[in-house]
Amino acid sequence: MRKLPSQISLRITHYAIVLLLLTTGFATSVLAQGPTPTDDEVNKIAKQLYCPVCESTPLDVCPTEACRQWREVIRSMLADGKSEDEIKQHFVEQYGVRVLNEPPNRLLSYLVPVVAFLLGSFILLRSFQTWKKPIASKAISSEGEAKPVQDGYIAKMEEELKKIK
Amino acid sequence: MIANFGFGVMTVTFLVTLYSVFAAIYGENKKIPALVESARRAMLLTWPLLTLTAGVLIYLLVNNHFEVQFVYEVTSRSMPTYLRVTAWWGGQAGSLLFWSWLMSAFASLVTLRKWDRDREFLPWVIVVACITMAFFIGMNVFFENPFAQLYQTSAGVEAYTLQPADSVLFTPQDGRGLNPLLRHPGMVIHPPMLYLGFVSFVIPFSFAIAALITGRTDDRWIRITRRWTLWAWLFLTFGLVLGGRWAYDVLGWGGYWGWDPVEIAAFMPWITGTAFLHSVMIQEKRGMLKHWNMLLIILTYDLVIFGTFLTRSGVLSSVHAFAQSAIGPLFMGFVTVTLVTSVGLIIYRWDSLKSETEMTSLLSREALFLLNNLMFISILVVCFWGVIFPMISELFTGQTVTVGPPFYERATGPLFAALMLLMGIAPLSAWGHSTVKTIGRAIWKPIVGAVIVTAIIFVTYTRNVYAIIGFFLVALVILVTIYEYWRGANARQKSQDENIITAFWNLTGRNRRRYGGYIIHLSMMLMAIGILGIELFQVETQGTLEINQQTSVGGYDLVYQDIARFPGPDGREVTRAVLSVYKDNKYLGELNPRIDYYFDAQQTMTIPGQRSTLKDDLYVLLVNWEPVSATGATFKVYVNPLVNWLWLGSLLFLVGIVIAAWPDKDPERVTVRAGKHVGQTSAAD
């Protein structure tokens, strides 16, 4: 059977990432200094990253080989004394901002929801004001009078219907 | 041959739905009742026809007809029979057919109801339901044919609906097998539940459009579809919860919800559906918000289609995938056309949808329900924006971004908290008019109770600010709900001379919608406890252990005892570890996390070992990306506090909704009688 082009490109991307990591990541790990960072220390950063191939799976739980290599890069960079931000920046430089779990420009991503909320609140407030003004007596009276009339009417109708039956 | 028969029946069904649409419109316009009746019967025919189509597909799936592309893609010889049946919705073409089949079942059910009082709605309900069905069946007929067969031509093996010239049928020895992730029992029930929720929302939408077209814009369409909406909501909620449970048990990342676009796609119609369920009450009680209710059900319908589109078009992986897929633009076109037409109808009927009464008080029940709607719609905007932001970014800047959990959690957290606060106040406010004084008089006792509970939590459990706010709100809602129950039962006990249990029973029975709703509120709070627990207090650790070596997390000690690899059923190899669990040096039992490798799909699954109590879940994974050797294995251990309250809450939710949606003996008369007391009581209904 022929493989789908997307599957082939996915695999090629995976291999390319592994190859790149082998040349960049492991080269640094050879020079690593200090104690080996624990899995928990690695996962703390990996949790905030996504590899470009594995859809919606954070790096700390992703089972692919490429992601395993990424975690090793984090480990070696931590051993080199690199900070969390420096490590994240390294991945952004290599693979683009999509590796981060949030868009870098927060203002843009939060702008629409905040504006929508404020707009919604404004519309609601205006509606409350316009609704409230003419009201008081009118609504209460319609509540108090209209219903019994309607109920009486229905009761009468039901009675009539019973008679017909 | 059998596949061709299936395709033939499916094509006939497509034509029947089209006939139904045209017959209903023509019959109604030319006033030919026989033609409308013919359209109704044609719609009734769709379910048996699609059942036959589905029967053919299931026959092919169960009997290893790998010459059919869909069968080849989702089954294999090693799969048990029940999984081959459920593989029906395991792939794109099959799941679209499944959607249509469920839709036809609902359309048939609605066709069988008594139409005497609502004859004018009938043709338009048929039109909307059949257009929706025709769209989905059309997708199957023209683009995603589950009966397409593999043919060997000079160009290679390709799938075709009809045999091309100079080709021979190609039958692979075995299929690729269902994605192992979909072989879990949760996955067997989760998609049907979710799809049931999706398709059943089409029914209230059909009635809404019928009301707009006929100009019968009173609340009749809402009263007819009230229970449909509740059942739709039940299925959708349960579909979401089951999806969460499946993710928790199968995906191996220690959580139930990852703010994945696919999850959000299913969550968005739930948000508008929930807002709709609340706001229709304002229309029923006060004759207000008619435009808004129409808009909400239209949004829910289009979000259902949009949700199916998001998960089916490939657009989520990349906007470029969208362009490559034929069904993507069609889905988008269908959503646009239905949205524009429906909104156009609202504008056309704008004047007849004006409110009958006006808002009297900012603290009235209807005002608080409006605030509740504002929160829901804000959550919807957050979700919608989060899902489409990567596409917008890719389209306009060429830069691909990821919108992950931090965005959604930060943006929706305060909105969910506000919703909880409203859930605490609204049951105590009255329709029409409430003041700070009237609400204050009713709420001060629950507030004192909630403060005491929160103080106890502060002293004994946590000082996390978010948790304290969250637990205070949970306590407030639970106490307000219990207080409301108690007030009602107490009054009944005195006036009817009943004992407290009978009073509770009768109180709920006489006003099912109101008290069913309260039980749903309680269930939501139990779920909130679970969500607060796992979100704020989850702890985890990971490490490689040698045999007899120990790791500790969240007060638990785990000792790695043994590991074994053996062949399992369903064509898989199982690697299973044994860990002993201790707490305070007391032996609690054994956990068996495992990795299953499926040979046919060449995929692994990480199944956690779990120990569940109401206090917490100990959740252990045998991490499959580290080499497992005879001497050592890597484990990831999570302690998920309170998470089981989430599942418990969903069971209570089921009880609440069954109470709320249970049919009355004579719904019309009950409704009329209930209307008598409007404004006098704080009836939530």
Interface residues (C-beta under 8 A of the other chain):
Chain A: M1 R2 S6 T38 D39 D40 N43 Y50 P52 E55 S56 T57 P58 V61 C62 P63 T64 E65 C67 R68 G96 V97 R98 V99 L100 N101 E102 P103 P104 S109 Y110 V112 P113 A116 F117 G120 S121 L124 S127 F128 W131 K132 P134 I135 A136 K138 A139 I140 S142 E143 G144 K147 P148 Q150 D151 I154
Chain B: G156 V157 P172 G252 W253 G254 G258 D260 P261 V262 L316 S317 A321 T357 E358 M359 T360 S361 L362 A367 L370 L371 L374 I377 S378 V381 V382 W385 G386 F389 P390 S393 Q399 T400 V401 T402 V403 G404 P405 P406 F407 A411 L415 G432 H433 E540 T541 Q542 G543 T544 T604 T606 N624 W625 E626 T634 K636 V672 G675 K676 V678 G679
